[in-house]
Structure formats: C-alpha cells, structure tokens
Amino acid sequence: MSALGGVLTAPALLTRAGGDEPPVTISREAAREAARDELSKPAYHENDPSWYMRALDAFWDWVGDLFSAASGATPGGAVGLVVIVLAVLAAGAALWWRLGTPRRLPRTEAPLFDDRPSSAAEHRAAAEAHAAQAHWNQAVQERMRALVRSLEERALLDPRPGRTADEAATEAARPLPGHAEALRAAARTFDDIAYGGRTATAAMYAALTTLDTEVTHTTPTLPEGALR
C-alpha cells in the first residue's frame, strides 16, 4: 500500500506476498477508509495534547485575536490600549477607595418576631446561650428581639405583629431620642444579618448588649400632656 505523508493515495496497488501475482487495485473510498482506520489507532495519538490544553490554547488564541483587534482600533496601537486599560483600572481603584466595599443590602424587610410570643427575658436568655457557643448570628438577632420586646413590655412601643426592625427603631427613637442613631444602626445590623447574608461578630453582639442595657435604664422622654 503506497502512502504520502502518512495518508494513503488512491487508487492504491497491493502486491501479493509471492511477488508473482498481479497487483490488487482498491478504490479511492476503500483507501480512505483504510487510512482512517489506521490513523485512529491509539499509537498515533499518544502525544496529542489533552482536551484541557486544547481548550486553553483556543482561549489564548481568542484573547490574542481580541487584543490585536482592539489595538488596531485604538489610537496609538497596543501602547494606547495599555494606557486606556491602566486608566480604567485607576478609576476603579479610586472609586473603590472613595466608596469602600459595597455592602450587601437586605433582600427584604421581614417581621422582627415570629409567631411564637416570648418575653424579653426569654429572648435575652436565648441570646446568651447562642453567644456562649459563639453563634453570633443567632445571638445578635435574639438580642435585638429582646430589646424591642422590652420596649413593648414598658409600653414605649405598642405590641404589633409584623413590625420590622427598622420600624421598631424609628418608633422607639421618639421616647428615646438620645439612642435614636444607635437604634437605627442596630436595626440595620439585624437586617443585614437576618436577611442580607452578613456574618455577625462578637463585637456586634457586645454593642447590641450594651445598647439593650442602656435603653433598659434610660428614662423615656414622654410627649407633653402624656401625664395629664
């Protein structure tokens, strides 16, 4: 069987082993099939690159083509493209420094309490139990519930099902104006942890515990005429 560069030519002539028999002529299609079968053997593909390397080569070829096209369309060629990329990166770094790390916003504002009524003391006990095991997410949430339930028990807030942490902070700021900002911050922390995927820390729990204690011992500011 004759071949050129590893590929069989057709029509090909086959000579019988004896040498005195007439050659056998095979068709072009048969020669192609024979070549395909021969080249499909594993021995011919031992040094072929893996699919990962082929995909990686294709990716870098695409990046090279993209860079070439962009540099051709940019004033100054490749140097101009590099300058533009550096300028964009510098602008992004400046915005990041100015605005800080984006804070994940709460997905929703859900009610502060569930359907199981508990006293402020029960919420505080649950918070302390979670804190003892360093379960800060649950500890912070229970402490915020204890704070709001305490305000309801002191009649500084009307017990209302479905109240959110933000609503509780806004309403509690009226009789407790000196703690208004701290209450709003506590509500944001509660929402971020409960519904925004933020992870609580021991420092967050300590700050909320301090606020709960201070609010408990703060004399509220009552509106004029409330004592009449």
C-alpha positions as CSV (number, residue, x, y, z in Angstrom):
1,M,0.0,0.0,0.0
2,S,1.6,3.3,-1.0
3,A,1.3,6.4,1.2
4,L,2.5,10.0,1.1
5,G,3.0,11.8,4.5
6,G,1.1,9.1,6.3
7,V,-2.0,9.3,4.1
8,L,-2.8,6.6,1.6
9,T,-3.2,7.5,-2.0
10,A,-6.0,6.1,-4.1
11,P,-6.3,4.1,-6.2
12,A,-3.6,2.1,-4.4
13,L,-1.9,-1.1,-5.6
14,L,-1.4,-4.0,-3.3
15,T,1.2,-6.7,-4.3
16,R,0.7,-10.2,-3.1
17,A,3.2,-11.8,-0.8
18,G,4.6,-14.1,-3.5
19,G,5.5,-11.2,-5.8
20,D,4.4,-13.1,-8.9
21,E,0.7,-12.4,-8.5
22,P,-0.9,-9.4,-10.3
23,P,-1.4,-6.3,-8.0
24,V,-4.8,-5.7,-6.4
25,T,-6.4,-2.4,-7.1
26,I,-8.6,-0.9,-4.4
27,S,-11.0,2.1,-4.8
28,R,-10.4,5.6,-3.5
29,E,-13.2,5.2,-0.9
30,A,-11.7,1.9,0.4
31,A,-8.3,3.5,0.6
32,R,-9.7,6.4,2.6
33,E,-11.4,4.1,5.0
34,A,-8.3,2.1,5.4
35,A,-6.3,5.3,6.2
36,R,-8.9,6.4,8.6
37,D,-8.8,3.1,10.5
38,E,-5.1,3.1,10.6
39,L,-4.8,6.7,11.9
40,S,-7.4,6.1,14.5
41,K,-5.2,3.7,16.4
42,P,-4.0,4.9,19.8
43,A,-0.4,4.7,18.9
44,Y,-0.8,7.7,16.6
45,H,-2.3,9.9,19.4
46,E,-0.1,9.2,22.4
47,N,1.5,12.6,22.2
48,D,-1.7,14.6,21.4
49,P,-2.5,17.5,23.8
50,S,-5.3,16.9,26.3
51,W,-8.7,18.5,25.9
52,Y,-7.8,20.9,28.6
53,M,-4.7,22.1,26.8
54,R,-6.6,22.4,23.5
55,A,-9.3,24.5,25.2
56,L,-6.6,26.6,26.9
57,D,-4.8,27.2,23.6
58,A,-8.1,28.1,21.9
59,F,-8.8,30.6,24.7
60,W,-5.4,32.3,24.5
61,D,-5.8,32.4,20.7
62,W,-9.1,34.2,21.2
63,V,-7.5,36.6,23.7
64,G,-4.7,37.3,21.3
65,D,-7.1,38.0,18.4
66,L,-9.2,40.3,20.6
67,F,-6.1,42.2,21.8
68,S,-4.9,42.6,18.2
69,A,-8.3,43.8,17.0
70,A,-8.6,46.3,19.9
71,S,-5.0,47.6,19.5
72,G,-5.7,48.1,15.8
73,A,-8.8,50.2,16.5
74,T,-7.2,52.2,19.3
75,P,-5.2,55.4,18.6
76,G,-1.6,54.6,19.3
77,G,-2.0,50.9,18.8
78,A,-1.0,48.5,21.5
79,V,0.6,51.2,23.7
80,G,-2.6,53.3,23.5
81,L,-4.7,50.3,24.5
82,V,-2.4,49.6,27.5
83,V,-2.8,53.3,28.6
84,I,-6.6,53.0,28.4
85,V,-6.7,49.8,30.4
86,L,-4.5,51.3,33.1
87,A,-6.7,54.4,33.3
88,V,-9.8,52.3,33.7
89,L,-8.1,50.3,36.5
90,A,-7.0,53.5,38.2
91,A,-10.5,54.9,38.1
92,G,-12.0,51.7,39.5
93,A,-9.4,51.8,42.3
94,A,-10.3,55.4,43.1
95,L,-14.0,54.6,43.3
96,W,-13.4,51.6,45.5
97,W,-11.3,53.8,47.9
98,R,-13.8,56.5,47.9
99,L,-17.0,54.4,48.3
100,G,-15.5,51.5,50.2
101,T,-16.5,47.8,49.9
102,P,-20.1,47.5,48.7
103,R,-22.4,46.4,51.5
104,R,-24.9,43.8,50.6
105,L,-28.3,45.2,51.1
106,P,-31.0,43.3,52.8
107,R,-33.1,41.2,50.4
108,T,-36.3,42.0,52.2
109,E,-37.7,43.6,55.4
110,A,-39.4,40.7,57.2
111,P,-41.1,40.9,60.6
112,L,-38.8,41.1,63.6
113,F,-40.7,38.4,65.6
114,D,-42.0,35.0,64.5
115,D,-45.3,33.5,65.6
116,R,-44.0,32.3,69.0
117,P,-44.5,35.0,71.6
118,S,-41.6,35.3,74.0
119,S,-40.7,37.7,76.8
120,A,-37.7,40.0,76.7
121,A,-36.1,37.8,79.4
122,E,-36.6,34.7,77.2
123,H,-35.0,36.4,74.2
124,R,-32.1,37.5,76.3
125,A,-31.6,34.0,77.7
126,A,-31.6,32.7,74.2
127,A,-29.1,35.3,73.1
128,E,-26.8,34.5,75.9
129,A,-27.0,30.8,75.1
130,H,-26.1,31.4,71.5
131,A,-23.3,33.7,72.5
132,A,-21.8,31.1,74.8
133,Q,-21.4,28.9,71.8
134,A,-20.1,31.7,69.6
135,H,-23.2,31.5,67.4
136,W,-23.1,35.3,66.8
137,N,-25.7,35.5,64.0
138,Q,-28.4,34.0,66.3
139,A,-27.1,35.8,69.3
140,V,-27.4,39.2,67.7
141,Q,-30.9,38.5,66.3
142,E,-32.2,37.3,69.7
143,R,-30.7,40.4,71.5
144,M,-32.4,42.7,69.1
145,R,-35.7,40.9,69.7
146,A,-35.1,41.2,73.5
147,L,-34.5,45.0,73.1
148,V,-37.7,45.6,71.2
149,R,-39.8,43.2,73.4
150,S,-38.5,45.1,76.4
151,L,-39.8,48.4,74.9
152,E,-43.2,46.8,74.3
153,E,-43.3,45.5,77.9
154,R,-42.5,49.0,79.2
155,A,-45.4,50.4,77.0
156,L,-42.9,52.5,75.0
157,L,-43.9,50.6,71.9
158,D,-47.4,49.2,71.1
159,P,-47.2,45.4,70.6
160,R,-47.8,45.0,66.9
161,P,-47.4,41.8,64.9
162,G,-45.4,42.1,61.7
163,R,-43.3,45.1,62.9
164,T,-39.9,45.2,61.3
165,A,-36.6,46.1,63.0
166,D,-36.5,49.5,61.1
167,E,-40.0,50.3,62.1
168,A,-39.2,49.5,65.8
169,A,-36.1,51.6,65.7
170,T,-38.0,54.6,64.2
171,E,-40.8,54.3,66.7
172,A,-38.5,53.8,69.7
173,A,-36.5,56.9,68.8
174,R,-39.4,59.1,69.8
175,P,-39.4,58.3,73.5
176,L,-35.6,57.6,73.4
177,P,-34.1,60.4,71.3
178,G,-30.7,60.0,72.8
179,H,-30.5,56.5,71.4
180,A,-32.0,57.2,68.0
181,E,-28.9,56.7,66.0
182,A,-27.8,53.6,67.9
183,L,-31.3,52.1,67.5
184,R,-31.2,52.6,63.7
185,A,-27.7,51.1,63.5
186,A,-28.9,48.1,65.5
187,A,-31.8,47.7,63.1
188,R,-29.5,47.8,60.1
189,T,-27.3,45.2,61.6
190,F,-30.2,42.9,62.4
191,D,-31.5,43.2,58.8
192,D,-28.0,42.7,57.3
193,I,-27.5,39.5,59.3
194,A,-31.0,38.1,59.2
195,Y,-31.8,38.8,55.5
196,G,-28.7,40.2,53.9
197,G,-26.2,37.3,54.4
198,R,-23.8,39.3,56.6
199,T,-21.9,37.4,59.3
200,A,-22.2,38.7,62.8
201,T,-19.2,39.1,65.2
202,A,-18.7,39.1,68.9
203,A,-18.2,42.9,68.7
204,M,-21.6,43.4,67.1
205,Y,-23.2,41.3,69.9
206,A,-21.4,43.3,72.6
207,A,-22.5,46.6,71.1
208,L,-26.1,45.4,71.0
209,T,-26.0,44.1,74.5
210,T,-24.7,47.5,75.7
211,L,-27.5,49.3,73.9
212,D,-30.1,46.9,75.4
213,T,-28.8,47.6,78.9
214,E,-28.6,51.4,78.4
215,V,-32.1,51.5,76.9
216,T,-33.5,49.5,79.8
217,H,-32.1,52.0,82.3
218,T,-33.0,55.2,80.3
219,T,-35.9,57.3,81.4
220,P,-38.0,57.9,78.3
221,T,-39.0,61.3,77.0
222,L,-42.7,61.5,77.1
223,P,-44.7,63.8,74.9
224,E,-46.3,66.9,76.5
225,G,-49.6,66.1,78.2
226,A,-48.9,62.4,78.5
227,L,-49.0,62.5,82.3
228,R,-52.2,64.6,82.5
